[in-house]
């Protein structure tokens, strides 16, 4: 089977959404399929009507960077059989013939719909409610377009049904359970908190830092480690450690496994990969009560939830775990047990069934897909891909 994924642009640093596509590509080529992942240089996003000077400078820098270079994706292993293609636009002539053609973001849907039938049956991988990336009416319009859709969480399935979307299938994300695992006993973790620090306001990093400052007033020996895909923001307090673009092995071994708690303060999540990864590594979860987090956090059972944009409540939950190690251990063990269900082999089994059903034009019911199939055979070992192709207009 020939499968093409259309990405929303070049990618210069780690991204959860891109990682999901690359991992599906790895899984599919290991099963004998032909997979191409296309990255366009120019694809319109909605920008602020009155951009700041920083935003304008960043846009100019990216335009210059994209004109001269293509990214080295060294932050996620990609099977050498996956074809990474860099193109100037998503015009039909830059897209290879295939059996299935996936849109992967709201602004890739129209280019997919304009493609000729030779480019493949049309599908849409929805990883979030992307109103923060484009106008709400246009984002929702893409959900109702006549193509088969995969959503990554139950709440997105329910949202799609409420928006009038058809042909919805839910396939939860997987986790590499061999990479993200407990290396340090959960019962013996130090008083250390780990948090992803993103400059994107939606991720709530400043709320998280405010909560950590409040928690430190009560627990003066508290240690905090932050990591992100860019340099250290100026608003990160000096007493907090910060890792810029760390490799996954360091995140697993030194950040997740040496921390007792993962703090996730985001206002919205499609799924929230870091929290699941940290739970696989034995962290207790303190998070905001949004739809993505609710996929795997049950308040008081597998973690503690509080309203978004409320640092005081986040701090209260942090202090509750810092003061009660038995509670922290109980929640961490429960979360670790719960997230074992997220497995890339199982997710790939479901995706492969979806692809076969698409080619046979079987009806897809709008319901959550339950993990029922067994993982397929051993995948070919992965290595970082250096063979990539750039096409000029």
C-alpha positions as CSV (number, residue, x, y, z in Angstrom):
1,X,0.0,0.0,0.0
2,X,1.3,3.5,-0.9
3,X,0.6,6.1,1.8
4,X,1.4,9.8,1.8
5,X,1.2,12.2,4.7
6,X,1.0,16.0,3.9
7,X,2.6,18.0,6.8
8,X,1.9,21.7,7.5
9,X,5.4,22.8,6.9
10,X,9.1,22.4,7.6
11,X,9.9,21.4,11.2
12,X,13.0,22.8,12.9
13,X,12.6,21.2,16.4
14,X,10.8,18.6,18.3
15,X,7.0,18.5,17.8
16,X,4.5,16.1,19.3
17,X,2.2,16.2,16.2
18,X,5.1,15.6,13.8
19,X,6.4,12.8,16.0
20,X,3.1,11.0,15.8
21,X,3.2,11.0,12.0
22,X,6.8,9.9,11.9
23,X,6.1,7.0,14.2
24,X,3.1,5.9,12.1
25,X,5.4,6.1,9.1
26,X,8.0,3.9,10.9
27,X,5.3,1.4,11.8
28,X,3.8,1.2,8.3
29,X,7.1,0.7,6.5
30,X,8.0,-2.0,8.9
31,X,4.9,-3.8,7.7
32,X,5.9,-3.5,4.0
33,X,4.0,-0.4,3.0
34,X,5.5,2.5,0.9
35,X,5.3,5.7,3.0
36,X,6.1,9.3,1.9
37,X,6.0,12.3,4.3
38,X,5.8,15.6,2.4
39,X,6.9,18.9,4.0
40,X,5.9,22.1,2.0
41,X,8.0,25.2,2.4
42,X,5.1,27.6,2.0
43,X,1.7,26.9,3.5
44,X,-0.6,29.6,4.9
45,X,-1.3,29.8,8.6
46,X,-3.4,32.4,10.3
47,X,-1.2,35.1,11.8
48,X,-2.1,37.8,14.3
49,X,-3.6,40.9,12.6
50,X,-1.1,43.0,14.6
51,X,2.0,40.9,15.0
52,X,4.6,41.9,17.5
53,X,8.1,42.9,16.5
54,X,9.3,39.5,17.8
55,X,6.8,37.6,15.7
56,X,7.8,39.6,12.6
57,X,11.4,39.0,13.1
58,X,10.8,35.3,13.7
59,X,8.8,35.1,10.5
60,X,11.6,36.8,8.5
61,X,14.1,34.4,10.1
62,X,12.1,31.3,9.2
63,X,11.5,32.5,5.6
64,X,15.3,33.0,5.2
65,X,16.0,29.6,6.9
66,X,13.5,27.7,4.7
67,X,14.8,29.3,1.5
68,X,18.4,28.1,2.2
69,X,18.1,24.9,4.2
70,X,16.0,21.8,4.9
71,X,15.7,20.4,8.5
72,X,17.7,17.6,10.0
73,X,15.3,15.6,12.0
74,X,17.7,14.2,14.6
75,X,15.2,14.4,17.5
76,X,13.1,11.3,16.4
77,X,14.4,8.1,14.8
78,X,13.0,7.6,11.4
79,X,13.2,4.3,9.4
80,X,15.5,4.7,6.4
81,X,12.7,3.3,4.2
82,X,10.4,6.3,5.0
83,X,10.7,8.9,2.2
84,X,10.9,12.5,3.5
85,X,10.1,14.9,0.7
86,X,10.6,18.7,0.9
87,X,8.7,20.7,-1.6
88,X,8.0,24.4,-2.3
89,X,4.2,24.1,-2.2
90,X,1.5,21.4,-2.0
91,X,0.6,21.7,-5.7
92,X,-0.5,18.5,-7.3
93,X,2.7,18.0,-9.3
94,X,4.8,17.8,-6.1
95,X,2.7,15.0,-4.6
96,X,3.4,11.4,-5.7
97,X,0.8,8.9,-6.7
98,X,-0.5,6.8,-3.8
99,X,-3.4,4.7,-2.5
100,X,-4.1,6.9,0.6
101,X,-3.4,10.7,1.0
102,X,-3.5,12.1,4.6
103,X,-4.0,15.7,5.6
104,X,-2.4,16.2,9.0
105,X,-3.5,19.8,10.0
106,X,-6.4,22.0,9.2
107,X,-4.5,24.0,6.5
108,X,-3.5,20.9,4.7
109,X,-7.1,19.7,4.1
110,X,-7.9,22.0,1.1
111,X,-4.7,21.1,-0.7
112,X,-5.6,17.4,-0.2
113,X,-9.1,18.0,-1.5
114,X,-7.7,19.7,-4.6
115,X,-5.4,16.7,-5.4
116,X,-6.2,14.5,-8.4
117,X,-7.6,11.0,-7.7
118,X,-4.2,9.5,-8.7
119,X,-2.8,10.9,-5.4
120,X,-4.9,8.5,-3.4
121,X,-8.1,8.2,-1.4
122,X,-8.4,11.2,0.9
123,X,-8.1,11.0,4.7
124,X,-7.5,13.4,7.6
125,X,-5.5,12.8,10.8
126,X,-6.8,15.2,13.4
127,X,-4.6,15.7,16.5
128,X,-6.3,18.6,18.1
129,X,-9.0,21.4,17.8
130,X,-6.7,23.8,16.0
131,X,-8.5,27.0,16.5
132,X,-5.3,28.5,18.0
133,X,-3.7,28.0,14.5
134,X,-6.6,29.3,12.4
135,X,-10.0,30.9,12.3
136,X,-12.6,28.8,14.2
137,X,-15.1,28.7,11.3
138,X,-12.4,27.5,8.8
139,X,-11.0,25.0,11.2
140,X,-14.4,23.5,11.8
141,X,-15.2,23.5,8.1
142,X,-12.4,21.1,7.5
143,X,-13.9,18.6,10.0
144,X,-17.1,18.5,7.8
145,X,-15.3,17.9,4.5
146,X,-16.0,14.6,2.7
147,X,-13.0,12.6,3.7
148,X,-12.4,9.9,6.2
149,X,-11.0,11.1,9.5
150,X,-8.9,9.7,12.4
151,X,-9.0,11.5,15.7
152,X,-6.5,10.7,18.5
153,X,-8.8,10.9,21.5
154,X,-12.3,10.3,22.7
155,X,-13.0,14.0,23.3
156,X,-12.1,14.9,19.7
157,X,-14.4,12.1,18.5
158,X,-17.3,13.6,20.5
159,X,-16.4,17.1,19.4
160,X,-16.4,16.0,15.7
161,X,-19.8,14.4,16.1
162,X,-21.1,17.7,17.7
163,X,-19.7,19.6,14.7
164,X,-21.5,17.4,12.3
165,X,-18.4,15.6,11.0
166,X,-18.9,12.2,9.4
167,X,-16.7,9.2,8.9
168,X,-14.9,9.5,12.2
169,X,-12.6,6.8,13.7
170,X,-10.7,7.2,17.0
171,X,-7.2,5.7,17.2
172,X,-5.4,6.8,20.4
173,X,-1.7,7.6,20.1
174,X,0.9,5.1,21.1
175,X,3.9,5.3,23.3
176,X,7.3,3.6,22.8
177,X,7.1,1.5,25.9
178,X,10.7,0.3,25.4
179,X,12.0,3.8,25.6
180,X,9.7,5.4,28.1
181,X,10.0,3.1,31.1
182,X,10.7,3.1,34.9
183,X,14.5,3.1,35.5
184,X,14.4,4.5,39.1
185,X,12.0,3.0,41.7
186,X,8.9,5.1,42.0
187,X,9.1,4.8,45.8
188,X,12.6,6.4,46.0
189,X,12.2,9.5,43.9
190,X,13.6,12.8,45.1
191,X,11.5,16.0,45.7
192,X,11.9,17.1,42.1
193,X,9.3,18.3,39.5
194,X,9.7,18.2,35.7
195,X,7.8,20.4,33.3
196,X,7.9,21.0,29.5
197,X,8.5,24.8,29.1
198,X,7.0,26.1,25.8
199,X,6.8,29.6,24.6
200,X,3.3,28.9,23.1
201,X,0.8,30.6,25.5
202,X,-1.6,27.7,25.1
203,X,0.8,25.4,26.9
204,X,0.5,27.5,30.1
205,X,4.2,27.4,31.0
206,X,4.0,30.8,32.9
207,X,1.1,29.4,34.9
208,X,3.2,26.4,35.7
209,X,6.2,28.5,36.8
210,X,4.0,30.6,39.0
211,X,2.7,27.4,40.7
212,X,6.2,26.1,41.2
213,X,7.3,29.4,42.8
214,X,4.3,29.0,45.2
215,X,5.2,25.4,46.0
216,X,8.8,26.3,46.7
217,X,7.6,28.8,49.4
218,X,6.4,25.8,51.3
219,X,9.1,23.3,50.3
220,X,12.4,25.2,50.2
221,X,14.4,22.1,49.1
222,X,12.2,21.7,46.0
223,X,14.1,21.1,42.7
224,X,12.6,21.8,39.3
225,X,13.8,20.8,35.9
226,X,12.4,22.3,32.7
227,X,13.0,21.4,29.1
228,X,11.9,22.9,25.8
229,X,12.8,23.0,22.1
230,X,14.4,26.4,22.2
231,X,16.8,28.5,24.3
232,X,16.0,29.3,27.9
233,X,13.2,31.9,28.2
234,X,14.1,35.1,30.1
235,X,11.1,34.6,32.4
236,X,12.4,31.3,33.8
237,X,13.6,31.8,37.4
238,X,17.3,31.3,37.9
239,X,16.8,28.6,40.6
240,X,15.1,26.3,38.0
241,X,17.3,24.0,35.8
242,X,16.6,24.3,32.0
243,X,17.5,21.9,29.2
244,X,17.3,23.2,25.7
245,X,16.3,20.6,23.1
246,X,17.5,17.6,25.0
247,X,17.7,14.1,23.4
248,X,15.0,11.7,24.3
249,X,17.4,9.4,26.2
250,X,18.3,12.3,28.5
251,X,14.6,13.2,29.0
252,X,13.9,9.6,30.0
253,X,16.9,8.9,32.2
254,X,17.7,12.3,33.8
255,X,14.4,14.2,33.7
256,X,11.5,11.8,34.0
257,X,13.1,9.1,36.0
258,X,14.8,11.4,38.4
259,X,11.6,13.4,39.1
260,X,8.7,12.4,41.3
261,X,6.1,14.7,39.6
262,X,5.3,15.9,36.1
263,X,3.5,19.2,36.0
264,X,1.4,19.9,32.9
265,X,-0.3,23.3,33.0
266,X,-1.6,23.6,29.4
267,X,-4.9,25.2,28.7
268,X,-5.8,22.7,25.9
269,X,-4.4,19.4,24.7
270,X,-5.4,17.1,21.9
271,X,-3.8,14.2,23.8
272,X,-0.7,15.4,25.7
273,X,2.2,13.1,24.9
274,X,4.7,14.3,27.6
275,X,2.4,13.6,30.5
276,X,1.8,10.0,29.2
277,X,5.6,9.5,28.6
278,X,6.3,10.8,32.1
279,X,3.7,8.4,33.6
280,X,5.4,5.5,31.7
281,X,8.6,6.6,33.5
282,X,7.0,6.6,36.9
283,X,6.1,10.3,37.5
284,X,2.9,11.3,39.4
285,X,0.8,13.7,37.3
286,X,-0.4,17.1,38.3
287,X,-2.2,18.7,35.4
288,X,-4.9,21.1,34.3
289,X,-8.4,19.8,33.8
290,X,-8.6,19.8,30.0
291,X,-10.1,17.3,27.6
292,X,-6.8,15.8,26.5
293,X,-5.6,15.2,30.0
294,X,-8.9,13.6,30.9
295,X,-8.1,10.8,28.4
296,X,-5.7,9.2,31.0
297,X,-6.0,11.3,34.2
298,X,-8.8,10.5,36.6
299,X,-8.7,13.1,39.4
300,X,-7.5,11.5,42.6
301,X,-7.0,8.1,40.9
302,X,-4.3,8.5,38.3
303,X,-3.3,12.1,39.0
304,X,-4.6,15.4,40.3
305,X,-6.5,17.9,38.1
306,X,-7.2,21.6,38.6
307,X,-8.8,24.3,36.4
308,X,-6.6,25.8,33.6
309,X,-5.1,29.3,34.2
310,X,-5.1,28.8,38.0
311,X,-1.6,28.6,39.4
312,X,-2.8,28.6,43.0
313,X,-4.8,25.4,42.4
314,X,-1.9,23.8,40.6
315,X,0.4,24.7,43.5
316,X,-2.1,23.3,46.0
317,X,-2.0,19.9,44.1
318,X,1.8,20.0,43.9
319,X,2.0,20.6,47.6
320,X,-0.4,17.8,48.4
321,X,1.9,15.3,46.7
322,X,5.1,16.9,48.0
323,X,3.7,16.6,51.6
324,X,2.2,13.0,51.2
325,X,4.6,10.6,49.6
326,X,2.2,7.7,50.0
327,X,-0.4,9.6,47.9
328,X,2.3,10.5,45.3
329,X,3.4,6.8,45.0
330,X,-0.2,5.6,44.8
331,X,-1.1,8.0,42.0
332,X,2.2,7.3,40.1
333,X,1.7,3.6,40.2
334,X,-1.9,3.9,39.1
335,X,-1.0,6.2,36.2
336,X,1.9,4.0,35.2
337,X,-0.4,1.0,35.0
338,X,-3.1,2.9,33.1
339,X,-0.8,4.2,30.3
340,X,0.5,0.7,29.5
341,X,-2.5,0.5,27.1
342,X,-0.9,3.1,24.8
343,X,1.3,1.1,22.5
344,X,2.5,1.9,19.0
345,X,2.1,-1.6,17.7
346,X,-1.6,-1.6,18.7
347,X,-2.2,1.8,17.3
348,X,-0.5,0.8,14.0
349,X,-2.7,-2.3,13.9
350,X,-5.8,-0.1,14.1
351,X,-4.4,2.4,11.5
352,X,-3.6,-0.5,9.1
353,X,-7.2,-1.7,9.5
354,X,-8.5,1.8,8.8
355,X,-6.4,2.0,5.6
356,X,-7.7,-1.4,4.4
357,X,-11.2,-0.3,5.1
358,X,-10.7,3.0,3.3
359,X,-9.5,1.3,0.1
360,X,-12.5,-1.1,0.3
361,X,-14.8,1.9,1.0
362,X,-16.2,0.3,4.1
363,X,-18.4,2.5,6.2
364,X,-16.7,3.9,9.3
365,X,-18.9,4.4,12.4
366,X,-18.3,7.4,14.7
367,X,-17.2,5.4,17.7
368,X,-14.1,4.9,19.8
369,X,-12.0,2.0,18.6
370,X,-11.2,-0.4,21.4
371,X,-7.8,-2.0,21.5
372,X,-8.6,-5.6,20.6
373,X,-6.0,-6.8,18.0
374,X,-2.7,-8.2,19.0
375,X,0.6,-6.4,18.1
376,X,2.1,-7.6,14.9
377,X,5.6,-9.0,14.6
378,X,8.9,-7.4,15.5
379,X,9.6,-4.1,13.7
380,X,12.9,-3.4,11.9
381,X,15.3,-1.4,14.2
382,X,15.1,2.3,13.5
383,X,17.9,4.6,12.7
384,X,18.0,8.4,12.1
385,X,17.3,9.2,8.5
386,X,19.7,11.2,6.5
387,X,18.3,10.4,3.0
388,X,15.9,13.1,2.3
389,X,14.9,14.9,-0.9
390,X,14.2,18.5,-1.7
391,X,12.3,19.5,-4.8
392,X,12.5,23.0,-6.4
393,X,9.4,24.6,-7.8
